[in-house]
Structures are given as C-alpha cells and as structure tokens.
C-alpha cells in the first residue's frame, strides 16, 4: 500500500501503550540517498506560550497504519528499543 505525505498528515498518531492521541504528523526524517523514512515528527508538549517541542518517533515504533490513524508503541525506557532497523522504502510495494 502506498501513501503520500498529504494522506499521512491527516491521520491521528495514537500511542497503543497508553491510548494517548499524540497529534498529527508534521514532518518526516528521511535517509539520503535511500529515500527511506527514519522517523516521523508530531507536535510535543507546549513548553511556553511561544515555544513547543516536537516528538520524534522512530519508524520502528510504528505498529500499523490504518484508514484513520497511525498506531505507534512508544518505548518508555531509553534502553528499550521497539523493533530495530524497520524502515519503509518508497519504491517497495510491501507496505
């Protein structure tokens, strides 16, 4: 299955560990020259009136991309990795 950026931006990002709605995707981190998605970026907590942080979610933490939402499993401990080296290649049709 193929998605373009405008389709993915419309989907909510939900953490399956606690059910929190993390917001919608604002940006991607891509590897060059492979063109693979390394991580997605969603809005984080607002730190002040003018400043807000971003939450960078490793692509390996994505559990499923559905019609309405993207389900992610955020690791709460730094020494715990979700699934290593899972990436999506824009040229492959398996996703």
N, CA, C and O of each residue as an XYZ file, in Angstrom:
380
protein
N       0.838     -1.168      0.000
C       0.000      0.000      0.000
C       0.887      1.236      0.000
O       1.923      1.271      0.664
N       0.477      2.231     -0.738
C       1.250      3.461     -0.845
C       0.482      4.620     -0.232
O      -0.741      4.707     -0.343
N       1.221      5.501      0.411
C       0.653      6.712      0.991
C       1.492      7.890      0.555
O       2.705      7.762      0.387
N       0.865      9.028      0.370
C       1.646     10.238      0.156
C       1.604     11.086      1.418
O       0.824     10.810      2.329
N       2.428     12.101      1.472
C       2.565     12.893      2.687
C       1.252     13.553      3.096
O       0.933     13.607      4.283
N       0.494     14.051      2.133
C      -0.760     14.727      2.482
C      -1.770     13.756      3.088
O      -2.559     14.157      3.944
N      -1.765     12.481      2.666
C      -2.649     11.483      3.273
C      -2.227     11.176      4.706
O      -3.072     11.088      5.597
N      -0.940     11.016      4.928
C      -0.441     10.686      6.264
C      -0.617     11.843      7.244
O      -0.824     11.613      8.435
N      -0.538     13.083      6.759
C      -0.708     14.246      7.633
C      -2.103     14.322      8.223
O      -2.284     14.933      9.276
N      -3.091     13.725      7.580
C      -4.479     13.791      8.040
C      -4.786     12.772      9.138
O      -5.805     12.886      9.818
N      -3.915     11.781      9.315
C      -4.174     10.706     10.273
C      -3.681     11.073     11.670
O      -2.645     11.719     11.823
N      -4.434     10.655     12.683
C      -4.014     10.836     14.064
C      -2.947      9.805     14.403
O      -2.982      8.679     13.907
N      -2.007     10.188     15.242
C      -0.984      9.267     15.729
C      -1.369      8.896     17.162
O      -1.448      9.762     18.033
N      -1.606      7.606     17.399
C      -2.072      7.114     18.688
C      -1.020      6.197     19.291
O      -0.507      5.304     18.617
N      -0.696      6.419     20.571
C       0.227      5.544     21.286
C      -0.575      4.375     21.851
O      -1.461      4.582     22.680
N      -0.277      3.152     21.416
C      -1.039      1.986     21.871
C      -0.700      1.604     23.313
O      -1.460      0.876     23.951
N       0.420      2.080     23.829
C       0.810      1.750     25.200
C      -0.141      2.378     26.222
O      -0.457      1.758     27.237
N      -0.599      3.613     25.954
C      -1.486      4.281     26.914
C      -2.728      4.899     26.272
O      -3.543      5.499     26.973
N      -2.887      4.765     24.962
C      -4.078      5.270     24.282
C      -4.085      6.759     24.013
O      -5.100      7.305     23.578
N      -2.961      7.432     24.267
C      -2.901      8.885     24.057
C      -2.898      9.237     22.580
O      -2.268      8.564     21.765
N      -3.617     10.310     22.248
C      -3.578     10.890     20.911
C      -2.394     11.850     20.890
O      -2.388     12.841     21.620
N      -1.400     11.568     20.067
C      -0.180     12.372     20.034
C      -0.258     13.523     19.043
O       0.651     14.351     18.979
N      -1.326     13.581     18.279
C      -1.476     14.632     17.277
C      -1.318     14.058     15.879
O      -1.416     12.848     15.675
N      -1.077     14.926     14.937
C      -0.913     14.518     13.542
C       0.524     14.764     13.101
O       1.216     15.617     13.657
N       0.958     14.024     12.116
C       2.333     14.139     11.613
C       2.560     15.536     11.047
O       1.758     16.042     10.262
N       3.658     16.142     11.455
C       4.029     17.441     10.912
C       5.205     17.347      9.940
O       5.374     18.209      9.079
N       6.021     16.288     10.083
C       7.200     16.164      9.221
C       7.741     14.743      9.276
O       7.321     13.943     10.111
N       8.675     14.435      8.386
C       9.370     13.156      8.327
C      10.866     13.395      8.399
O      11.345     14.482      8.079
N      11.604     12.372      8.821
C      13.052     12.369      8.692
C      13.369     11.261      7.702
O      13.054     10.096      7.946
N      13.992     11.621      6.584
C      14.312     10.668      5.528
C      15.802     10.425      5.474
O      16.598     11.313      5.779
N      16.182      9.212      5.081
C      17.602      8.935      4.861
C      17.926      9.233      3.403
O      17.107      9.020      2.509
N      19.116      9.719      3.190
C      19.566     10.044      1.841
C      20.774      9.192      1.514
O      21.635      9.068      2.385
N      20.915      8.619      0.393
C      20.120      8.687     -0.833
C      19.073      7.580     -0.935
O      18.434      7.442     -1.978
N      18.884      6.792      0.116
C      17.963      5.656      0.064
C      16.507      6.071     -0.081
O      15.727      5.351     -0.704
N      16.122      7.207      0.474
C      14.737      7.645      0.426
C      13.845      6.872      1.369
O      12.657      6.697      1.095
N      14.401      6.401      2.491
C      13.620      5.643      3.469
C      13.252      6.538      4.638
O      14.026      7.402      5.050
N      12.050      6.314      5.168
C      11.609      7.076      6.330
C      12.325      6.539      7.565
O      12.253      5.344      7.854
N      13.006      7.401      8.285
C      13.693      7.015      9.514
C      12.804      7.276     10.727
O      12.795      6.483     11.668
N      12.056      8.384     10.712
C      11.186      8.714     11.830
C      10.114      9.697     11.376
O      10.219     10.329     10.325
N       9.072      9.803     12.211
C       8.019     10.784     11.975
C       8.063     11.794     13.106
O       8.515     11.487     14.209
N       7.595     12.992     12.829
C       7.615     14.057     13.820
C       6.181     14.501     14.073
O       5.434     14.804     13.142
N       5.808     14.534     15.355
C       4.491     15.024     15.774
C       4.702     16.134     16.798
O       5.761     16.211     17.420
N       3.697     16.997     16.977
C       3.865     18.061     17.976
C       4.008     17.483     19.370
O       3.363     16.489     19.702
N       4.834     18.089     20.174
C       5.015     17.642     21.549
C       4.290     18.564     22.505
O       3.351     19.262     22.123
N       4.732     18.562     23.748
C       4.130     19.425     24.765
C       4.522     20.868     24.529
O       5.634     21.160     24.088
N       3.601     21.767     24.824
C       3.914     23.186     24.761
C       4.705     23.557     25.996
O       4.244     23.339     27.116
N       5.900     24.120     25.807
C       6.735     24.495     26.942
C       6.429     25.898     27.439
O       6.598     26.187     28.623
N       5.983     26.768     26.547
C       5.570     28.117     26.928
C       4.609     28.630     25.855
O       4.229     27.898     24.942
N       4.230     29.879     25.982
C       3.281     30.444     25.023
C       3.849     30.444     23.605
O       3.118     30.207     22.644
N       5.147     30.708     23.473
C       5.769     30.812     22.154
C       6.501     29.552     21.731
O       6.697     29.334     20.536
N       6.907     28.724     22.665
C       7.729     27.568     22.342
C       6.962     26.266     22.532
O       6.185     26.112     23.474
N       7.198     25.342     21.622
C       6.656     23.996     21.787
C       7.720     23.011     21.323
O       8.572     23.342     20.500
N       7.661     21.820     21.851
C       8.648     20.809     21.481
C       8.056     19.898     20.414
O       6.860     19.938     20.129
N       8.905     19.093     19.845
C       8.473     18.102     18.864
C       8.795     16.723     19.399
O       9.788     16.533     20.101
N       7.961     15.773     19.068
C       8.188     14.390     19.440
C       8.632     13.647     18.188
O       7.882     13.557     17.216
N       9.852     13.114     18.209
C      10.394     12.371     17.072
C      10.227     10.894     17.373
O      10.784     10.379     18.342
N       9.451     10.214     16.531
C       9.126      8.809     16.741
C       9.845      7.981     15.690
O       9.635      8.166     14.491
N      10.689      7.073     16.141
C      11.412      6.182     15.246
C      10.415      5.350     14.450
O       9.404      4.905     14.993
N      10.691      5.140     13.177
C       9.756      4.401     12.331
C       9.562      2.970     12.812
O       8.529      2.359     12.541
N      10.542      2.436     13.519
C      10.418      1.074     14.025
C       9.344      0.962     15.105
O       8.917     -0.145     15.433
N       8.905      2.082     15.658
C       7.859      2.079     16.690
C       6.452      2.093     16.107
O       5.480      1.987     16.856
N       6.320      2.221     14.790
C       5.001      2.208     14.162
C       4.495      0.780     14.106
O       5.144     -0.096     13.535
N       3.340      0.551     14.698
C       2.721     -0.775     14.714
C       1.871     -1.004     13.466
O       1.972     -2.051     12.826
N       1.040     -0.035     13.122
C       0.125     -0.190     11.991
C      -0.305      1.177     11.487
O      -0.480      2.118     12.261
N      -0.473      1.268     10.163
C      -1.034      2.461      9.545
C      -2.418      2.079      9.053
O      -2.557      1.256      8.148
N      -3.437      2.675      9.648
C      -4.812      2.356      9.314
C      -5.464      3.440      8.473
O      -4.806      4.374      8.014
N      -6.779      3.299      8.278
C      -7.516      4.271      7.478
C      -7.595      5.633      8.156
O      -7.511      6.664      7.489
N      -7.757      5.642      9.481
C      -7.952      6.889     10.211
C      -6.801      7.263     11.129
O      -6.677      8.423     11.522
N      -5.954      6.294     11.479
C      -4.929      6.562     12.490
C      -3.658      5.766     12.211
O      -3.661      4.771     11.486
N      -2.585      6.239     12.810
C      -1.302      5.541     12.799
C      -1.040      5.112     14.237
O      -0.941      5.952     15.132
N      -0.930      3.812     14.455
C      -0.704      3.292     15.797
C       0.784      3.114     16.032
O       1.475      2.461     15.249
N       1.273      3.704     17.120
C       2.684      3.598     17.473
C       2.783      3.030     18.882
O       1.860      3.163     19.686
N       3.905      2.402     19.165
C       4.181      1.910     20.510
C       5.437      2.617     20.978
O       6.549      2.276     20.577
N       5.237      3.617     21.843
C       6.381      4.374     22.329
C       7.033      3.640     23.479
O       6.366      3.184     24.408
N       8.332      3.535     23.401
C       9.112      2.891     24.449
C       9.326      3.905     25.562
O       9.754      5.031     25.308
N       9.034      3.516     26.773
C       9.130      4.444     27.892
C      10.525      4.500     28.494
O      10.869      5.466     29.175
N      11.337      3.466     28.247
C      12.696      3.453     28.775
C      13.667      3.635     27.622
O      13.438      3.116     26.529
N      14.749      4.368     27.855
C      15.710      4.651     26.800
C      16.465      3.399     26.346
O      16.875      3.323     25.188
N      16.658      2.421     27.227
C      17.411      1.227     26.859
C      16.540      0.204     26.126
O      17.037     -0.842     25.708
N      15.258      0.496     25.969
C      14.343     -0.416     25.308
C      14.074      0.102     23.903
O      13.573      1.216     23.747
N      14.394     -0.676     22.886
C      14.142     -0.290     21.508
C      12.936     -1.067     21.009
O      12.746     -2.226     21.375
N      12.129     -0.441     20.184
C      10.902     -1.101     19.721
C      11.234     -2.276     18.817
O      11.231     -3.423     19.265
N      11.511     -2.012     17.591
C      11.937     -3.030     16.637
C      13.053     -2.390     15.833
O      12.834     -1.356     15.202
N      14.202     -2.952     15.838
C      15.359     -2.308     15.228
C      15.303     -2.360     13.712
O      14.879     -3.347     13.111
N      15.749     -1.251     13.111
C      16.001     -1.127     11.681
C      14.788     -1.433     10.801
O      14.953     -1.959      9.700
N      13.603     -1.122     11.250
C      12.425     -1.258     10.401
C      12.254      0.068      9.678
O      12.120      1.110     10.319
N      12.257      0.042      8.377
C      12.122      1.246      7.580
C      11.144      0.978      6.459
O      10.833     -0.173      6.151
N      10.665      2.040      5.855
C       9.818      1.893      4.683
C      10.564      2.477      3.503
O      11.147      3.557      3.598
N      10.547      1.771      2.405
C      11.189      2.205      1.194
C      10.092      2.667      0.243
O       9.144      1.924     -0.014
N      10.207      3.872     -0.279
C       9.158      4.387     -1.147
C       9.019      3.591     -2.433
O       7.977      3.664     -3.084
N      10.040      2.831     -2.820
C       9.991      2.088     -4.061
C       9.447      0.683     -3.894
O       9.165      0.027     -4.897
N       9.290      0.194     -2.687
C       8.769     -1.146     -2.457
C       7.262     -1.097     -2.281
O       6.737     -0.115     -1.756
N       6.551     -2.142     -2.711
C       5.100     -2.183     -2.631
C       4.599     -3.001     -1.464
O       3.394     -3.238     -1.379
N       5.458     -3.448     -0.556
C       5.016     -4.325      0.515
C       4.336     -3.589      1.649
O       3.757     -4.247      2.514
N       4.365     -2.265      1.705
C       3.673     -1.516      2.761
C       2.486     -0.868      2.183
O       1.750     -0.182      2.892
